[in-house]
Amino acid sequence: MSELSKVIDSLEVKFFKLSKKLENFEKLNNDLVQELSVVKEIMKQKEEKIHSLEKELESLKITNSLLGSDEYKKETKLKINALIREIDYCIAQLSE
C-alpha cells in the first residue's frame, strides 16, 4: 500500500508541475498574441505613413518640374497628358 501511495504522490507532484507549466505557457501565449496585435497595428500605421509620403513625393516631383526643373519634366508631361485623356473621355461620355 505504501508503494502505491508513493506512486500516487509522485503522480500528483508531476501533475501539479505540468499544470503550472501549462498555465505559464497559456500566459506567455496570451502575452505574445497581444504583442503581435500591437506590432500589426504599428505596421499598419507605418504602411499608411509610407503611402502618404509616396503621394507627397509624387506631388513634389510634379511641382518641381512645373517650377522649371528638367529632372521630372518628362514625367510631368506624361501625367498631364494622362489627365487630359481622362478629361476628354469624360467629356465624350457626357456628350453621348
C-alpha positions as a Markdown table, in Angstrom:
| # | Residue | x | y | z |
|---|---|---|---|---|
| 1 | Met | 0.0 | 0.0 | 0.0 |
| 2 | Ser | 2.8 | 2.4 | 0.8 |
| 3 | Glu | 4.3 | 1.8 | -2.6 |
| 4 | Leu | 1.0 | 2.7 | -4.2 |
| 5 | Ser | 0.9 | 5.8 | -2.1 |
| 6 | Lys | 4.3 | 6.9 | -3.2 |
| 7 | Val | 3.4 | 6.4 | -6.8 |
| 8 | Ile | 0.2 | 8.5 | -6.3 |
| 9 | Asp | 2.2 | 11.2 | -4.6 |
| 10 | Ser | 4.7 | 11.2 | -7.3 |
| 11 | Leu | 2.0 | 11.5 | -9.9 |
| 12 | Glu | 0.3 | 14.3 | -8.0 |
| 13 | Val | 3.6 | 16.2 | -7.9 |
| 14 | Lys | 4.2 | 15.7 | -11.7 |
| 15 | Phe | 0.6 | 16.7 | -12.4 |
| 16 | Phe | 1.0 | 19.9 | -10.4 |
| 17 | Lys | 4.2 | 20.7 | -12.2 |
| 18 | Leu | 2.6 | 20.1 | -15.6 |
| 19 | Ser | -0.4 | 22.2 | -14.6 |
| 20 | Lys | 1.9 | 25.1 | -13.6 |
| 21 | Lys | 3.8 | 24.8 | -16.9 |
| 22 | Leu | 0.5 | 24.8 | -18.8 |
| 23 | Glu | -0.6 | 28.0 | -17.0 |
| 24 | Asn | 2.8 | 29.6 | -17.7 |
| 25 | Phe | 2.6 | 28.7 | -21.4 |
| 26 | Glu | -1.0 | 30.0 | -21.7 |
| 27 | Lys | 0.0 | 33.3 | -20.1 |
| 28 | Leu | 3.0 | 33.5 | -22.4 |
| 29 | Asn | 0.8 | 32.7 | -25.4 |
| 30 | Asn | -1.7 | 35.5 | -24.4 |
| 31 | Asp | 1.1 | 38.0 | -24.0 |
| 32 | Leu | 2.5 | 37.1 | -27.4 |
| 33 | Val | -0.9 | 37.4 | -29.0 |
| 34 | Gln | -1.3 | 40.9 | -27.5 |
| 35 | Glu | 2.2 | 41.9 | -28.6 |
| 36 | Leu | 1.5 | 40.6 | -32.1 |
| 37 | Ser | -1.6 | 42.7 | -32.3 |
| 38 | Val | 0.3 | 45.8 | -31.2 |
| 39 | Val | 3.0 | 45.1 | -33.8 |
| 40 | Lys | 0.4 | 44.6 | -36.5 |
| 41 | Glu | -1.2 | 47.9 | -35.7 |
| 42 | Ile | 2.1 | 49.7 | -35.7 |
| 43 | Met | 3.0 | 48.1 | -39.0 |
| 44 | Lys | -0.4 | 49.3 | -40.5 |
| 45 | Gln | 0.3 | 52.8 | -39.3 |
| 46 | Lys | 3.8 | 52.7 | -40.9 |
| 47 | Glu | 2.4 | 51.5 | -44.2 |
| 48 | Glu | -0.2 | 54.3 | -44.2 |
| 49 | Lys | 2.6 | 56.8 | -43.5 |
| 50 | Ile | 4.7 | 55.4 | -46.3 |
| 51 | His | 1.8 | 55.6 | -48.7 |
| 52 | Ser | 1.1 | 59.2 | -47.7 |
| 53 | Leu | 4.8 | 60.1 | -48.1 |
| 54 | Glu | 4.9 | 58.5 | -51.5 |
| 55 | Lys | 1.9 | 60.6 | -52.6 |
| 56 | Glu | 3.6 | 63.7 | -51.2 |
| 57 | Leu | 6.8 | 62.9 | -53.1 |
| 58 | Glu | 4.9 | 62.5 | -56.3 |
| 59 | Ser | 3.3 | 65.9 | -55.8 |
| 60 | Leu | 6.6 | 67.5 | -55.0 |
| 61 | Lys | 8.1 | 66.0 | -58.2 |
| 62 | Ile | 5.3 | 67.4 | -60.3 |
| 63 | Thr | 5.6 | 70.8 | -58.5 |
| 64 | Asn | 9.3 | 70.8 | -59.0 |
| 65 | Ser | 9.0 | 70.2 | -62.7 |
| 66 | Leu | 6.3 | 72.8 | -63.1 |
| 67 | Leu | 8.7 | 75.3 | -61.5 |
| 68 | Gly | 11.3 | 74.7 | -64.2 |
| 69 | Ser | 13.3 | 71.7 | -63.1 |
| 70 | Asp | 14.3 | 69.5 | -66.1 |
| 71 | Glu | 14.6 | 66.4 | -63.9 |
| 72 | Tyr | 11.0 | 65.4 | -63.8 |
| 73 | Lys | 9.7 | 67.3 | -66.9 |
| 74 | Lys | 9.0 | 64.2 | -69.0 |
| 75 | Glu | 7.2 | 62.5 | -66.1 |
| 76 | Thr | 5.0 | 65.6 | -65.6 |
| 77 | Lys | 4.2 | 65.9 | -69.2 |
| 78 | Leu | 3.1 | 62.3 | -69.3 |
| 79 | Lys | 0.9 | 62.8 | -66.2 |
| 80 | Ile | -0.7 | 66.0 | -67.7 |
| 81 | Asn | -1.3 | 64.1 | -71.0 |
| 82 | Ala | -3.0 | 61.3 | -69.0 |
| 83 | Leu | -5.2 | 63.7 | -67.2 |
| 84 | Ile | -6.1 | 65.4 | -70.5 |
| 85 | Arg | -7.1 | 62.0 | -71.9 |
| 86 | Glu | -9.2 | 61.3 | -68.9 |
| 87 | Ile | -11.0 | 64.7 | -69.2 |
| 88 | Asp | -11.6 | 64.0 | -72.9 |
| 89 | Tyr | -13.0 | 60.6 | -72.1 |
| 90 | Cys | -15.4 | 62.2 | -69.5 |
| 91 | Ile | -16.5 | 64.8 | -72.0 |
| 92 | Ala | -17.1 | 62.2 | -74.6 |
| 93 | Gln | -19.2 | 60.2 | -72.1 |
| 94 | Leu | -21.2 | 63.3 | -71.2 |
| 95 | Ser | -21.8 | 64.1 | -74.9 |
| 96 | Glu | -23.4 | 60.7 | -75.6 |
